[in-house]
Amino acid sequence: MTLEKLKQFRTGVYTILGKAKDALFDLMDAVLVTRSINSFAELSVSPVFRRQWSSVYEAIQDGNPPRTELTGV
């Protein structure tokens, strides 16, 4: 995948995330770069998750991304 395609993909995903999209996007990045995940609290200390730990739970609770659209991006 070229860098330009990756940028387009990330932009496409970001635009359809809806509420809490910044925190959800950071959460997705944290999942991608964390080798072993045992809890959401671990994700909140990832260097790419730039929010407070409670944002992990708020993003999951408030964010309701359209799953069908995300699978087609």
C-alpha atoms as one frame of an Amber mdcrd trajectory, in Angstrom:
protein
   0.000   0.000   0.000   1.400   3.375  -0.942   1.550   6.238   1.507  -1.035
   8.156  -0.498  -3.487   5.233  -0.378  -2.951   4.954   3.378  -3.683   8.670
   3.792  -6.861   8.323   1.718  -7.966   5.314   3.760  -7.381   7.075   7.083
  -9.181  10.203   5.870 -12.115   8.106   4.671 -12.411   6.290   7.980 -12.092
   9.502   9.986 -14.895  11.224   8.071 -17.450   8.493   8.788 -16.686   7.822
  12.463 -19.240  10.319  13.780 -19.269  11.220  17.482 -16.010  10.947  19.405
 -14.119  10.451  16.154 -10.862  11.908  17.461 -10.766   9.568  20.439 -11.902
   6.585  18.342  -9.216   7.281  15.777  -6.555   7.460  18.497  -7.958   4.259
  19.976  -7.676   2.482  16.625  -4.078   3.641  16.297  -3.328   2.397  19.812
  -4.783  -1.020  18.973  -2.652  -1.209  15.845   0.661  -0.409  17.542   0.175
  -2.263  20.851   1.574  -5.788  20.814  -0.449  -7.303  23.620  -3.683  -5.807
  24.884  -5.116  -7.055  28.152  -7.362  -4.102  28.977  -8.614  -0.765  27.716
  -6.499   0.870  30.401  -3.393  -0.433  28.636  -4.500   1.245  25.430  -4.885
   4.537  27.232  -1.156   4.608  28.056  -0.124   3.991  24.465   2.019   6.825
  23.070  -0.442   7.298  20.203  -3.463   7.673  22.489  -3.260  11.372  23.323
  -6.202  11.591  25.690  -6.972  10.740  29.302  -7.737   7.117  30.119 -11.455
   7.765  30.591 -11.663   8.856  26.956 -11.266   5.228  25.932 -14.555   4.311
  27.592 -16.308   7.511  26.501 -15.289   6.972  22.881 -16.657   3.455  22.896
 -19.849   4.523  24.634 -20.487   7.726  22.650 -19.096   6.671  19.311 -21.365
   4.594  17.169 -19.485   4.137  13.915 -21.459   2.773  10.969 -20.005  -0.709
  10.706 -21.238  -1.373   7.186 -19.623   1.812   5.897 -16.371   1.053   7.698
 -16.075  -2.361   6.079 -16.390  -0.805   2.639 -13.727   1.871   3.091
